[in-house]
Amino acid sequence: MTRRAFAVLLALTLVAPPSGAVAFNDVLPGARAMGMGYAFSAIADDAYGMFYNPAGTANTPYIQAGGTLGRMQSPRGPLFYASGAYLRPYEPVNTATVGAAYYLERQRDGGDIDALMVNYGQELKVRDVPLSKPLKVGVNAKIVNSDNGEGSGKFGLGFDAGVIARSNMGLSGAIVL
């Protein structure tokens, strides 16, 4: 990515209009990520990685699938959630991966959310950046339907983007938008 393209992307994020949304942050799928306290964006290397950082799915050498069903108690009432994720290598591009995921959350006396996500991730070797390993980049396209529990549902389209930089020493850093 050139410096000009990065500057344009940064400028667009700074001038974006404010948006209102309901925060559904009680749970996200994946036992490993939940066990790490959601500090998963710099790893994100399983089928649920697309929920935390879409770049984490890049260069997955084999097909992955996952499913989650759960029920939790929260201050607003019982919470039920379910998800499914599928990830596979994209053969036309050597280091690319494609995937899809679905997530739903239902809460008595609370809100509901449904999200359908499509993922693309790829490793890129950037010439001007002296990194020991290629950058992992990825993007998600989302369709989200949410209801705040009062019958006023909201439907929207969205995207996620992410980058992971890794070193030979096992350290990695991530940026997720």
PAZAPA-4460 file (N, C-alpha, C; in steps of 0.05 Angstrom, whole numbers, plus 32768, in hexadecimal, padded with zeros to 4 digits):
% residues 177
    n_x    n_y    n_z   ca_x   ca_y   ca_z    c_x    c_y    c_z   seq   type   mol
   8011   7FE9   8000   8000   8000   8000   8012   8019   8000     1      M     A
   800C   802B   7FEF   801D   8043   7FED   8016   8056   8004     2      T     A
   8027   8069   8008   8023   807D   801D   800A   808E   8017     3      R     A
   8006   8094   7FFE   7FEF   80A4   7FF6   7FD5   8096   7FFD     4      R     A
   7FD4   807C   7FF6   7FBC   806C   7FFB   7FB7   806A   801A     5      A     A
   7FCC   8067   8029   7FC9   8065   8046   7FBF   8080   8051     6      F     A
   7FC9   8096   8047   7FC0   80B1   8050   7FA3   80B5   8049     7      A     A
   7F9A   80AC   8032   7F7E   80AF   802A   7F6C   809E   803C     8      V     A
   7F75   8086   8042   7F66   8074   8054   7F64   8080   8070     9      L     A
   7F7A   808B   807A   7F79   8098   8094   7F67   80B0   8095    10      L     A
   7F68   80C0   8080   7F57   80D8   807E   7F3A   80D0   807E    11      A     A
   7F33   80BB   806F   7F17   80B2   806E   7F0D   80A9   8089    12      L     A
   7F1E   809C   8098   7F15   8093   80B3   7F11   80AA   80C6    13      T     A
   7F20   80C0   80C3   7F1D   80D7   80D4   7F05   80E8   80CE    14      L     A
   7EFC   80E8   80B5   7EE5   80F9   80AD   7ECB   80EA   80AC    15      V     A
   7ECB   80D1   80B4   7EB2   80C1   80B3   7E9D   80CC   80C6    16      A     A
   7E84   80CD   80BD   7E6F   80D8   80CF   7E6B   80C6   80E7    17      P     A
   7E63   80D1   80FE   7E5E   80C0   8115   7E46   80AE   8110    18      P     A
   7E46   8097   811C   7E30   8084   8119   7E27   807B   8134    19      S     A
   7E0E   8075   8136   7E03   806A   814F   7DFE   804C   814C    20      G     A
   7E03   803E   8161   7E00   8021   815F   7DFB   8016   817B    21      A     A
   7DF0   7FFE   817C   7DED   7FEF   8195   7E06   7FDF   8199    22      V     A
   7E11   7FDF   81B1   7E2A   7FD0   81B6   7E22   7FB4   81BF    23      A     A
   7E29   7FA0   81AF   7E25   7F84   81B6   7E41   7F79   81BC    24      F     A
   7E4B   7F7F   81D3   7E66   7F76   81D9   7E67   7F62   81EF    25      N     A
   7E51   7F55   81F5   7E52   7F41   820A   7E63   7F29   8202    26      D     A
   7E5F   7F1F   81EA   7E6E   7F08   81E1   7E75   7F0A   81C4    27      V     A
   7E8A   7EFE   81BC   7E91   7EF8   81A0   7E99   7EDB   819F    28      L     A
   7E97   7ECE   8188   7E9C   7EB2   8187   7EBA   7EAA   818A    29      P     A
   7EBE   7E92   8191   7ED9   7E87   8193   7EE2   7E84   81B0    30      G     A
   7EE5   7E6B   81B9   7EEE   7E66   81D5   7F0A   7E70   81DA    31      A     A
   7F1C   7E6E   81C7   7F37   7E77   81CB   7F38   7E95   81CF    32      R     A
   7F2A   7EA4   81BE   7F2A   7EC1   81C1   7F1D   7ECA   81DB    33      A     A
   7F07   7EBD   81E2   7EF9   7EC4   81FB   7F0B   7EBE   8213    34      M     A
   7F1A   7EA8   8211   7F2D   7EA1   8227   7F44   7EB4   8229    35      G     A
   7F4A   7EC2   8213   7F60   7ED5   8214   7F56   7EF1   821A    36      M     A
   7F3C   7EF3   8223   7F31   7F0D   8229   7F2E   7F1F   8210    37      G     A
   7F29   7F13   81F9   7F26   7F20   81DF   7F40   7F2D   81D5    38      Y     A
   7F56   7F28   81E2   7F70   7F33   81D8   7F7B   7F20   81C2    39      A     A
   7F6D   7F20   81AC   7F72   7F0C   8198   7F78   7F18   817C    40      F     A
   7F78   7F32   817A   7F7A   7F3E   815F   7F96   7F3B   8153    41      S     A
   7FAB   7F38   8162   7FC6   7F34   8157   7FCC   7F17   8150    42      A     A
   7FBA   7F04   8158   7FBD   7EE8   8152   7FA8   7EE1   813D    43      I     A
   7F8F   7EDF   8145   7F78   7EDB   8134   7F7D   7EC6   811E    44      A     A
   7F87   7EAF   8126   7F8F   7E9B   8112   7F7D   7E83   8110    45      D     A
   7F65   7E84   811A   7F52   7E6E   8116   7F3A   7E77   8106    46      D     A
   7F26   7E66   8104   7F0E   7E6D   80F4   7F00   7E85   80FF    47      A     A
   7F01   7E8A   8119   7EF4   7EA1   8125   7F05   7EBB   8124    48      Y     A
   7F1D   7EB9   8119   7F2E   7ED0   8117   7F22   7EE7   8107    49      G     A
   7F10   7EE1   80F4   7F04   7EF6   80E5   7EF2   7F08   80F6    50      M     A
   7EE9   7EFF   810D   7EDA   7F11   811F   7EEB   7F25   812D    51      F     A
   7F05   7F1F   8131   7F17   7F2F   8141   7F2A   7F3F   812F    52      Y     A
   7F35   7F33   811A   7F46   7F41   8107   7F45   7F31   80ED    53      N     A
   7F39   7F3D   80D8   7F36   7F2E   80BF   7F51   7F27   80B2    54      P     A
   7F66   7F33   80BA   7F81   7F2C   80AF   7F8B   7F12   80BA    55      A     A
   7F82   7F0A   80D1   7F8D   7EF1   80DD   7F87   7ED8   80CE    56      G     A
   7F74   7ED9   80BC   7F6D   7EC1   80AD   7F7F   7EBD   8095    57      T     A
   7F90   7ED0   808E   7FA1   7ECE   8076   7FB4   7EB6   8077    58      A     A
   7FB8   7EAA   8060   7FCA   7E94   805C   7FC4   7E7C   806E    59      N     A
   7FAB   7E76   8073   7FA3   7E5E   8081   7FA7   7E46   806E    60      T     A
   7FB7   7E32   8075   7FBE   7E1D   8062   7FA9   7E07   805F    61      P     A
   7F93   7E08   806E   7F80   7DF2   806D   7F64   7DFE   8074    62      Y     A
   7F4F   7DEE   806E   7F34   7DF6   8073   7F2E   7DF5   8091    63      I     A
   7F21   7E09   809B   7F19   7E0A   80B8   7EFB   7E10   80BA    64      Q     A
   7EEE   7E05   80CE   7ED2   7E0B   80D3   7ECF   7E0B   80F1    65      A     A
   7EBC   7E1A   80FB   7EB7   7E1B   8117   7E9A   7E23   811D    66      G     A
   7E90   7E1A   8134   7E75   7E20   813C   7E75   7E25   815A    67      G     A
   7E64   7E37   8163   7E61   7E3D   817F   7E44   7E40   8187    68      T     A
   7E3D   7E35   819D   7E22   7E38   81A9   7E27   7E3F   81C6    69      L     A
   7E1A   7E53   81D1   7E1E   7E59   81ED   7E07   7E68   81F9    70      G     A
   7E07   7E67   8213   7DF3   7E76   8223   7E01   7E81   823B    71      R     A
   7DFC   7E9B   8240   7E09   7EA8   8257   7DF4   7EB9   8266    72      M     A
   7DFA   7EBE   827F   7DE9   7ECF   828E   7DF5   7EEB   828E    73      Q     A
   7DE5   7EFF   828B   7DEF   7F1B   828C   7DDB   7F2B   829D    74      S     A
   7DE3   7F43   82A4   7DD1   7F54   82B5   7DB5   7F59   82A8    75      P     A
   7DB4   7F59   828D   7D9B   7F5E   827F   7D8A   7F46   827C    76      R     A
   7D95   7F2E   827F   7D86   7F15   827B   7D97   7F01   826D    77      G     A
   7D8B   7EE9   8269   7D9A   7ED3   825C   7DA2   7EDB   823F    78      P     A
   7DBA   7ED3   8237   7DC5   7EDA   821D   7DCB   7EC0   820F    79      L     A
   7DC1   7EBD   81F6   7DC7   7EA5   81E6   7DD6   7EAF   81CD    80      F     A
   7DEB   7EA0   81C5   7DFA   7EA7   81AD   7E02   7E8E   819E    81      Y     A
   7E05   7E91   8184   7E0D   7E7B   8173   7E1C   7E87   815B    82      A     A
   7E2F   7E78   8151   7E3F   7E81   813A   7E49   7E69   812A    83      S     A
   7E50   7E6F   8112   7E5D   7E5B   8101   7E71   7E6A   80EF    84      G     A
   7E87   7E5D   80EA   7E9C   7E6A   80DA   7EA8   7E55   80C7    85      A     A
   7EAF   7E5D   80AF   7EBC   7E4B   809C   7ED2   7E5A   808E    86      Y     A
   7EE9   7E4E   808B   7F01   7E5B   8080   7F0F   7E47   806E    87      L     A
   7F19   7E50   8057   7F28   7E3E   8045   7F3C   7E4E   8035    88      R     A
   7F52   7E40   802C   7F65   7E4D   801B   7F58   7E54   8000    89      P     A
   7F61   7E6A   7FF4   7F57   7E73   7FDA   7F6D   7E6C   7FC6    90      Y     A
   7F69   7E57   7FB7   7F7D   7E4B   7FA6   7F89   7E5E   7F91    91      E     A
   7F79   7E70   7F84   7F85   7E81   7F6F   7F9B   7E94   7F7A    92      P     A
   7F9A   7E9A   7F93   7FAF   7EAB   7FA0   7FBC   7E9B   7FB5    93      V     A
   7FD6   7E97   7FB3   7FE5   7E84   7FC4   7FE1   7E89   7FE2    94      N     A
   7FE1   7EA2   7FEB   7FE0   7EA7   8008   7FC5   7EB3   8011    95      T     A
   7FB0   7EAF   8001   7F96   7EBB   8007   7F83   7EA6   8014    96      A     A
   7F70   7EB1   8023   7F5C   7EA0   8031   7F41   7EAE   802E    97      T     A
   7F2C   7E9F   802B   7F11   7EAA   802B   7F01   7E9B   8040    98      V     A
   7EEC   7EA9   804A   7EDC   7E9C   805E   7EC1   7EAA   8062    99      G     A
   7EB0   7E9E   8071   7E96   7EAA   8078   7E8F   7EA2   8094   100      A     A
   7E7F   7EB3   80A1   7E77   7EAE   80BD   7E5B   7EBA   80C2   101      A     A
   7E4D   7EAE   80D4   7E33   7EB8   80DD   7E33   7EB8   80FB   102      Y     A
   7E28   7ECE   8107   7E27   7ED0   8124   7E0B   7EDB   812B   103      Y     A
   7E00   7ECF   8140   7DE6   7ED9   814B   7DE8   7EDA   8169   104      L     A
   7DDA   7EEE   8174   7DD8   7EF1   8191   7DBC   7EF9   8198   105      E     A
   7DB1   7EEC   81AB   7D95   7EF1   81B5   7D96   7EF5   81D3   106      R     A
   7D89   7F0A   81DC   7D88   7F0F   81F9   7D6C   7F16   8201   107      Q     A
   7D62   7F07   8215   7D48   7F0E   8220   7D4B   7F29   822F   108      R     A
   7D38   7F3B   822A   7D38   7F56   8236   7D50   7F66   822C   109      D     A
   7D5A   7F5F   8216   7D72   7F6D   820B   7D6F   7F6F   81EC   110      G     A
   7D84   7F6D   81DF   7D84   7F70   81C2   7D8C   7F57   81B3   111      G     A
   7D87   7F57   8199   7D8E   7F41   8188   7DA0   7F4C   8172   112      D     A
   7DB2   7F3A   8168   7DC3   7F42   8152   7DC8   7F29   8140   113      I     A
   7DC9   7F2E   8126   7DD1   7F1A   8113   7DE6   7F27   8101   114      D     A
   7DFB   7F19   80FB   7E10   7F23   80EA   7E1A   7F0E   80D7   115      A     A
   7E1B   7F14   80BD   7E25   7F02   80A9   7E3F   7F10   809E   116      L     A
   7E54   7F01   809D   7E6E   7F0D   8096   7E7C   7EFC   8081   117      M     A
   7E89   7F09   806E   7E99   7EFD   8059   7EB5   7F08   805C   118      V     A
   7ECA   7EF6   805C   7EE5   7EFE   8062   7EF8   7EF8   804B   119      N     A
   7F0C   7F09   8047   7F23   7F04   8035   7F3C   7F0D   8043   120      Y     A
   7F50   7EFC   8044   7F6A   7F02   8050   7F80   7EF9   803E   121      G     A
   7F97   7F07   803F   7FAE   7F00   802E   7FC8   7F0A   803B   122      Q     A
   7FDE   7EFC   8037   7FF8   7F06   803F   8004   7F16   8028   123      E     A
   8010   7F2C   802F   801D   7F3E   801B   8039   7F44   8024   124      L     A
   804B   7F42   8011   8067   7F4A   8016   806A   7F67   800B   125      K     A
   806F   7F7A   801D   8071   7F96   8016   808F   7F9C   8012   126      V     A
   8096   7FA6   7FFA   80B2   7FAA   7FF4   80C0   7FBF   8006   127      R     A
   80B2   7FD5   800B   80BE   7FEC   8019   80BF   7FE8   8037   128      D     A
   80B2   7FD4   8041   80B0   7FD0   805E   80C2   7FB8   8066   129      V     A
   80D7   7FBD   8076   80E9   7FA7   807D   80DE   7F95   8094   130      P     A
   80CD   7F83   808C   80C2   7F70   809F   80CD   7F54   809A   131      L     A
   80D0   7F44   80AF   80DA   7F29   80AB   80C5   7F16   80A0   132      S     A
   80AB   7F1C   80A4   8096   7F0B   8099   8082   7F1D   808A   133      K     A
   8074   7F12   8077   8060   7F22   8068   804A   7F2D   807A   134      P     A
   803F   7F44   8073   8028   7F4E   8082   8010   7F3D   807C   135      L     A
   7FFF   7F3A   808F   7FE5   7F2D   808B   7FD0   7F44   808A   136      K     A
   7FC1   7F44   8074   7FAC   7F58   8071   7F91   7F4A   806C   137      V     A
   7F7B   7F56   8075   7F61   7F4A   8071   7F4B   7F5D   8072   138      G     A
   7F34   7F55   8068   7F1C   7F66   8068   7F03   7F54   806B   139      V     A
   7EEF   7F5F   8079   7ED5   7F52   807C   7EC0   7F64   8070   140      N     A
   7EAC   7F59   8063   7E94   7F67   805C   7E7E   7F5B   806D   141      A     A
   7E6D   7F6D   8079   7E59   7F63   808C   7E3D   7F6D   8085   142      K     A
   7E2A   7F5C   808C   7E0E   7F64   808D   7E04   7F60   80A9   143      I     A
   7DFB   7F75   80B6   7DF3   7F73   80D3   7DD6   7F7C   80D6   144      V     A
   7DC8   7F6D   80E6   7DAC   7F74   80EE   7DAB   7F74   810C   145      N     A
   7DA4   7F8A   8118   7DA3   7F8B   8136   7D88   7F96   813E   146      S     A
   7D80   7F8E   8156   7D67   7F97   8162   7D6D   7F9D   817F   147      D     A
   7D65   7FB4   8189   7D6C   7FBC   81A4   7D59   7FB0   81B9   148      N     A
   7D47   7F9F   81B1   7D34   7F92   81C4   7D1A   7FA0   81C5   149      G     A
   7D17   7FB7   81B8   7CFE   7FC6   81B8   7CF0   7FC5   819D   150      E     A
   7CF8   7FB3   818C   7CEB   7FAF   8172   7CF5   7FC2   815C   151      G     A
   7D09   7FD2   8162   7D13   7FE5   814E   7D2E   7FDA   8143   152      S     A
   7D2B   7FC9   812F   7D43   7FBC   8124   7D52   7FCE   8111   153      G     A
   7D6C   7FCA   810F   7D7D   7FD9   80FD   7D8C   7FC5   80EB   154      K     A
   7D8E   7FCC   80D1   7D9C   7FBC   80BE   7DB3   7FCD   80B2   155      F     A
   7DCA   7FC0   80AF   7DE0   7FD0   80A4   7DF5   7FBE   8096   156      G     A
   7E06   7FCC   8086   7E1C   7FBF   8079   7E35   7FCB   8085   157      L     A
   7E4B   7FBC   8086   7E63   7FC6   8092   7E7B   7FB7   8088   158      G     A
   7E92   7FBF   8092   7EAB   7FB1   808B   7EBF   7FB3   80A2   159      F     A
   7ED1   7FA0   80A3   7EE7   7FA0   80B6   7F00   7F9D   80A5   160      D     A
   7F16   7FA9   80AE   7F30   7FA5   80A1   7F45   7FA2   80B6   161      A     A
   7F5A   7F93   80B0   7F6F   7F8E   80C3   7F8A   7F88   80B6   162      G     A
   7F9F   7F8C   80C6   7FBA   7F87   80BE   7FC9   7F7A   80D6   163      V     A
   7FD9   7F66   80D1   7FEA   7F5A   80E5   8006   7F5A   80DB   164      I     A
   8019   7F65   80EC   8035   7F64   80E6   8042   7F51   80FA   165      A     A
   8052   7F3E   80F0   805E   7F29   8101   807D   7F2A   80FF   166      R     A
   8089   7F21   8114   80A7   7F20   8114   80B0   7F03   8116   167      S     A
   80CA   7EFE   8113   80D5   7EE3   8116   80D7   7EDB   8133   168      N     A
   80D4   7EEE   8145   80D7   7EE8   8162   80BC   7EE0   816F   169      M     A
   80A7   7EDE   815F   808D   7ED6   8169   807C   7EEE   8172   170      G     A
   8085   7F07   816E   8075   7F1E   8175   8065   7F26   815D   171      L     A
   804D   7F31   8162   803D   7F3B   814D   802D   7F53   8156   172      S     A
   8025   7F64   8143   8015   7F7C   8149   7FFF   7F7E   8135   173      G     A
   7FE9   7F89   813D   7FD1   7F8A   812C   7FC4   7FA5   812C   174      A     A
   7FB7   7FAC   8116   7FA6   7FC3   8113   7F8C   7FB9   8108   175      I     A
   7F75   7FC0   8115   7F5B   7FB8   810B   7F4A   7FD1   8109   176      V     A
   7F3C   7FD3   80F3   7F2A   7FEA   80EE   7F0E   7FDF   80EB   177      L     A
***
